Amino acid sequence: MAVVAMELEGDAVRIEDVVVATDLRRKRIGRFMLDEVERLASKLDRRRVVVSGSTSQREFFHHTGFREDGEWLVRMVR
């Protein structure tokens, strides 16, 4: 299974954690979940999806469209 923990914050949805079961990794499930978070952010009139720049999953977030912005990794909502 997979879980994403998030909170609403100002003009953003802040991701606390993304967890995908080990045997389900590399099947685009995490990427799909982030796309769903972005769709939710859009429906809630949030402009960004953010995650702490100190995350251990930094490479994953970079591969899924997040960019450095100070202490945060940010993905703009389309």
DSSP file (Angstrom, degrees, kcal/mol; ACC not computed):
  #  RESIDUE AA STRUCTURE BP1 BP2  ACC     N-H-->O    O-->H-N    N-H-->O    O-->H-N    TCO  KAPPA ALPHA  PHI   PSI    X-CA   Y-CA   Z-CA
    1    1 A M              0   0    0      0, 0.0    20,-2.9     0, 0.0     2,-0.3   0.000 360.0 360.0 360.0 178.0    0.0    0.0    0.0
    2    2 A A  E     -A   20   0A   0     18,-0.2     2,-0.3    27,-0.0    18,-0.2  -0.992 360.0-171.6-145.1 149.0    0.9    3.7   -0.1
    3    3 A V  E     -A   19   0A   0     16,-2.7    16,-3.0    -2,-0.3     2,-0.4  -0.998   7.4-164.5-142.0 141.3    0.2    6.7    2.1
    4    4 A V  E     -A   18   0A   0     -2,-0.3     2,-0.5    14,-0.2    14,-0.2  -0.997   9.7-157.9-125.4 129.0    0.8   10.4    1.8
    5    5 A A  E     +A   17   0A   0     12,-2.8    11,-3.3    -2,-0.4    12,-1.5  -0.903  25.6 159.7-105.2 130.6    0.6   12.7    4.9
    6    6 A M  E     -A   15   0A   0     -2,-0.5     2,-0.3     9,-0.3     9,-0.2  -0.953  25.5-155.4-148.1 163.6   -0.1   16.4    4.2
    7    7 A E  E     -A   14   0A   0      7,-2.4     7,-3.3    -2,-0.3     2,-0.4  -0.980  26.3-115.3-138.7 150.2   -1.4   19.6    5.7
    8    8 A L  E     +A   13   0A   0     -2,-0.3     2,-0.3     5,-0.2     5,-0.2  -0.700  37.2 175.2 -83.7 138.6   -2.9   22.8    4.3
    9    9 A E  E >   -A   12   0A   0      3,-3.0     3,-2.8    -2,-0.4     2,-0.1  -0.860  50.5 -65.0-150.7 107.6   -0.7   25.8    4.8
   10   10 A G  T 3  S-     0   0    0     -2,-0.3    -1,-0.1     1,-0.3    -2,-0.0  -0.270 120.0 -11.2  53.9-118.2   -1.5   29.3    3.5
   11   11 A D  T 3  S+     0   0    0     35,-0.1    36,-2.0    -2,-0.1    37,-1.5   0.159 129.4  67.6 -96.9  18.2   -1.3   29.1   -0.3
   12   12 A A  E <  S-Ab   9  48A   0     -3,-2.8    -3,-3.0    34,-0.2     2,-0.5  -0.885  70.8-130.7-136.3 161.8    0.2   25.6   -0.3
   13   13 A V  E     -Ab   8  49A   0     35,-2.0    37,-2.5    -2,-0.3     2,-0.6  -0.983  32.1-150.2-106.9 122.3   -0.3   21.9    0.5
   14   14 A R  E     -Ab   7  50A   0     -7,-3.3    -7,-2.4    -2,-0.5     2,-0.5  -0.845   3.4-144.1-100.1 123.6    2.6   20.7    2.6
   15   15 A I  E     -Ab   6  51A   0     35,-3.2    37,-0.5    -2,-0.6    -9,-0.3  -0.745  16.4-177.6 -86.3 125.1    3.6   17.1    2.3
   16   16 A E  E     -     0   0A   0    -11,-3.3     2,-0.3    -2,-0.5   -10,-0.2   0.845  66.2 -17.1 -86.9 -40.7    4.8   15.6    5.5
   17   17 A D  E     -A    5   0A   0    -12,-1.5   -12,-2.8    38,-0.0     2,-0.4  -0.981  46.4-153.4-164.8 150.5    5.7   12.1    4.2
   18   18 A V  E     -A    4   0A   0     -2,-0.3     2,-0.4   -14,-0.2   -14,-0.2  -0.996  19.8-177.5-129.3 125.6    5.1    9.7    1.3
   19   19 A V  E     +A    3   0A   0    -16,-3.0   -16,-2.7    -2,-0.4     2,-0.4  -0.989   6.6 179.5-129.3 126.8    5.4    6.0    2.0
   20   20 A V  E     -A    2   0A   0     -2,-0.4   -18,-0.2   -18,-0.2     5,-0.1  -0.993  40.1-103.3-124.0 131.7    5.1    3.3   -0.6
   21   21 A A    >>  -     0   0    0    -20,-2.9     3,-2.2    -2,-0.4     4,-0.6  -0.207  33.1-117.9 -52.4 140.1    5.4   -0.4    0.4
   22   22 A T  G >4 S+     0   0    0      1,-0.3     3,-1.1     2,-0.2    -1,-0.1   0.859 113.0  52.1 -51.4 -44.1    8.8   -1.7   -0.6
   23   23 A D  G 34 S+     0   0    0      1,-0.2    -1,-0.3     3,-0.0    -2,-0.1   0.579 110.1  50.7 -74.4  -6.9    7.4   -4.4   -3.0
   24   24 A L  G X4 S+     0   0    0     -3,-2.2     3,-0.6   -23,-0.2     5,-0.4   0.403  84.2 115.5-107.1   0.6    5.3   -1.7   -4.8
   25   25 A R  T <<  +     0   0    0     -3,-1.1    -4,-0.0    -4,-0.6    -3,-0.0  -0.282  67.2  32.5 -70.1 157.4    8.1    0.8   -5.4
   26   26 A R  T 3  S+     0   0    0      1,-0.1    -1,-0.2    -2,-0.0    -3,-0.0   0.753  89.7 102.0  67.0  27.4    9.3    1.7   -8.9
   27   27 A K  S <  S-     0   0    0     -3,-0.6    -2,-0.1     0, 0.0    -1,-0.1   0.140  99.4-107.3-120.9  14.9    5.7    1.2  -10.3
   28   28 A R  S  > S+     0   0    0      1,-0.1     4,-2.2     3,-0.0     5,-0.1   0.596  83.3 126.7  71.7  13.9    4.9    5.0  -10.4
   29   29 A I  H  > S+     0   0    0     -5,-0.4     4,-2.4     2,-0.2     5,-0.2   0.932  73.3  47.2 -68.1 -45.8    2.6    4.8   -7.4
   30   30 A G  H  > S+     0   0    0      2,-0.2     4,-2.1     1,-0.2    -1,-0.2   0.908 112.4  50.3 -61.4 -42.5    4.4    7.6   -5.5
   31   31 A R  H  > S+     0   0    0      1,-0.2     4,-2.0     2,-0.2    -1,-0.2   0.914 110.3  50.2 -61.3 -44.3    4.4    9.8   -8.6
   32   32 A F  H  X S+     0   0    0     -4,-2.2     4,-2.1     1,-0.2    -2,-0.2   0.906 108.9  52.5 -60.6 -42.7    0.6    9.1   -9.1
   33   33 A M  H  X S+     0   0    0     -4,-2.4     4,-2.1     1,-0.2    -1,-0.2   0.893 108.3  49.9 -62.9 -40.1    0.0   10.1   -5.5
   34   34 A L  H  X S+     0   0    0     -4,-2.1     4,-2.2     2,-0.2    -1,-0.2   0.877 108.2  53.3 -66.8 -36.5    1.9   13.4   -5.9
   35   35 A D  H  X S+     0   0    0     -4,-2.0     4,-2.1     2,-0.2    -1,-0.2   0.891 109.0  50.0 -62.6 -38.4   -0.2   14.1   -9.0
   36   36 A E  H  X S+     0   0    0     -4,-2.1     4,-2.4     2,-0.2    -2,-0.2   0.883 108.1  52.3 -67.1 -38.5   -3.3   13.5   -6.9
   37   37 A V  H  X S+     0   0    0     -4,-2.1     4,-2.7     2,-0.2    -2,-0.2   0.908 109.2  50.8 -61.9 -41.3   -2.0   15.9   -4.2
   38   38 A E  H  X S+     0   0    0     -4,-2.2     4,-2.2     2,-0.2    -2,-0.2   0.911 109.6  49.6 -63.4 -42.1   -1.5   18.5   -6.9
   39   39 A R  H  X S+     0   0    0     -4,-2.1     4,-2.1     2,-0.2    -2,-0.2   0.914 111.8  48.9 -62.3 -42.0   -5.1   18.0   -8.2
   40   40 A L  H  X S+     0   0    0     -4,-2.4     4,-1.8     2,-0.2    -2,-0.2   0.921 109.0  52.8 -62.4 -44.4   -6.4   18.4   -4.6
   41   41 A A  H  <>S+     0   0    0     -4,-2.7     5,-3.2     1,-0.2    -2,-0.2   0.905 108.5  51.0 -58.0 -42.3   -4.3   21.6   -4.2
   42   42 A S  H ><5S+     0   0    0     -4,-2.2     3,-1.6     1,-0.2    -1,-0.2   0.923 108.9  49.8 -61.7 -45.1   -5.8   23.0   -7.3
   43   43 A K  H 3<5S+     0   0    0     -4,-2.1    -1,-0.2     1,-0.3    -2,-0.2   0.802 111.6  49.7 -64.4 -28.4   -9.4   22.2   -6.1
   44   44 A L  T 3<5S-     0   0    0     -4,-1.8    -1,-0.3    -5,-0.2    -2,-0.2   0.264 117.6-114.2 -93.5  11.1   -8.5   23.9   -2.8
   45   45 A D  T < 5 +     0   0    0     -3,-1.6     2,-0.4     1,-0.2    -3,-0.2   0.841  65.4 148.3  58.4  37.4   -7.1   27.0   -4.6
   46   46 A R      < -     0   0    0     -5,-3.2    -1,-0.2    -6,-0.1   -34,-0.2  -0.838  38.3-156.2 -98.3 141.3   -3.6   26.4   -3.4
   47   47 A R        +     0   0    0    -36,-2.0    30,-3.0    -2,-0.4     2,-0.3   0.671  68.5  34.2 -90.8 -19.4   -0.8   27.5   -5.8
   48   48 A R  E     -bC  12  76A   0    -37,-1.5   -35,-2.0    28,-0.3     2,-0.4  -0.936  55.3-147.5-139.2 156.1    2.0   25.2   -4.6
   49   49 A V  E     -bC  13  75A   0     26,-2.4    26,-2.6    -2,-0.3     2,-0.3  -0.998  33.6-173.6-116.9 127.6    2.8   21.8   -3.2
   50   50 A V  E     -bC  14  74A   0    -37,-2.5   -35,-3.2    -2,-0.4     2,-0.3  -0.883  17.0-177.7-126.6 154.3    5.8   21.9   -0.8
   51   51 A V  E     -bC  15  73A   0     22,-2.0    22,-3.0    -2,-0.3   -35,-0.1  -0.985  43.0 -88.4-144.9 147.5    8.0   19.5    1.1
   52   52 A S  E >   - C   0  72A   0    -37,-0.5     3,-1.5    -2,-0.3    20,-0.2  -0.284  28.9-134.9 -57.3 135.8   10.9   20.2    3.5
   53   53 A G  T 3  S+     0   0    0     18,-2.9    19,-0.2     1,-0.3    -1,-0.2   0.609 102.0  66.0 -67.8 -11.3   14.2   20.4    1.7
   54   54 A S  T 3  S+     0   0    0     17,-0.3    -1,-0.3    19,-0.0    -2,-0.1   0.300  73.6 131.2 -93.4  10.5   15.7   18.2    4.4
   55   55 A T    X   -     0   0    0     -3,-1.5     3,-0.9     1,-0.1   -38,-0.0  -0.272  61.9-135.6 -63.1 147.2   13.7   15.2    3.4
   56   56 A S  T 3  S+     0   0    0      1,-0.2     3,-0.3     2,-0.1    -1,-0.1   0.603 104.5  63.1 -76.5 -10.7   15.5   11.9    2.9
   57   57 A Q  T 3>  +     0   0    0      1,-0.2     4,-2.1     2,-0.1     3,-0.4   0.033  64.8 128.5-100.3  25.0   13.4   11.4   -0.3
   58   58 A R  H <>  +     0   0    0     -3,-0.9     4,-2.3     1,-0.2    -1,-0.2   0.861  69.5  51.1 -50.5 -47.1   14.9   14.5   -2.0
   59   59 A E  H  > S+     0   0    0     -3,-0.3     4,-2.3     1,-0.2    -1,-0.2   0.903 108.6  52.4 -61.8 -42.2   15.9   12.7   -5.2
   60   60 A F  H  > S+     0   0    0     -3,-0.4     4,-0.9     1,-0.2    -1,-0.2   0.930 110.2  48.0 -58.8 -46.5   12.4   11.2   -5.6
   61   61 A F  H  <>S+     0   0    0     -4,-2.1     5,-2.3     1,-0.2     3,-0.5   0.884 109.7  52.4 -65.4 -37.7   10.9   14.7   -5.3
   62   62 A H  H ><5S+     0   0    0     -4,-2.3     3,-1.4     1,-0.2    -1,-0.2   0.914 108.1  51.9 -61.8 -41.8   13.3   16.2   -7.8
   63   63 A H  H 3<5S+     0   0    0     -4,-2.3    -1,-0.2     1,-0.3    -2,-0.2   0.701 107.1  54.7 -67.8 -18.8   12.4   13.5  -10.3
   64   64 A T  T 3<5S-     0   0    0     -4,-0.9    -1,-0.3    -3,-0.5    -2,-0.2   0.136 129.6 -85.1-105.7  20.5    8.7   14.3   -9.8
   65   65 A G  T < 5S+     0   0    0     -3,-1.4    11,-0.3     1,-0.3     2,-0.3   0.540  79.1 139.5  98.5   7.6    9.0   18.0  -10.6
   66   66 A F      < -     0   0    0     -5,-2.3     2,-0.3    -6,-0.1    -1,-0.3  -0.637  31.6-161.9 -85.3 144.3    9.9   19.7   -7.4
   67   67 A R  E     -D   74   0A   0      7,-2.7     7,-3.1    -2,-0.3     2,-0.1  -0.898  26.9 -95.3-124.5 153.4   12.5   22.5   -7.4
   68   68 A E  E     +D   73   0A   0     -2,-0.3     5,-0.2     5,-0.2     2,-0.2  -0.437  41.2 167.8 -66.8 135.9   14.7   24.0   -4.7
   69   69 A D  E >   -D   72   0A   0      3,-2.7     3,-1.8     1,-0.3     2,-0.3  -0.639  62.9 -69.1-149.2  86.1   13.2   27.2   -3.1
   70   70 A G  T 3  S-     0   0    0      1,-0.3    -1,-0.3    -2,-0.2     0, 0.0  -0.496 116.9 -10.7  65.3-125.6   15.2   28.1    0.0
   71   71 A E  T 3  S+     0   0    0     -2,-0.3   -18,-2.9    -3,-0.1   -17,-0.3   0.412 128.7  73.8 -85.2   2.9   14.5   25.5    2.7
   72   72 A W  E <  S-CD  52  69A   0     -3,-1.8    -3,-2.7   -20,-0.2     2,-0.5  -0.801  70.3-137.6-117.4 155.5   11.7   24.0    0.7
   73   73 A L  E     -CD  51  68A   0    -22,-3.0   -22,-2.0    -2,-0.3     2,-0.4  -0.962  36.2-164.7-103.1 130.4   11.2   21.8   -2.4
   74   74 A V  E     -CD  50  67A   0     -7,-3.1    -7,-2.7    -2,-0.5     2,-0.5  -0.941  23.0-172.1-127.5 138.3    8.3   23.3   -4.4
   75   75 A R  E     -C   49   0A   0    -26,-2.6   -26,-2.4    -2,-0.4     2,-0.2  -0.989  26.6-134.7-124.8 119.2    6.1   22.1   -7.2
   76   76 A M  E     -C   48   0A   0     -2,-0.5     2,-0.4   -11,-0.3   -28,-0.3  -0.489  21.7-116.0 -74.2 142.5    3.8   24.7   -8.6
   77   77 A V              0   0    0    -30,-3.0    -1,-0.1    -2,-0.2   -38,-0.0  -0.640 360.0 360.0 -79.5 131.0    0.2   23.7   -9.2
   78   78 A R              0   0    0     -2,-0.4    -1,-0.1   -30,-0.0   -31,-0.1   0.460 360.0 360.0 -80.6 360.0   -0.7   23.7  -12.9
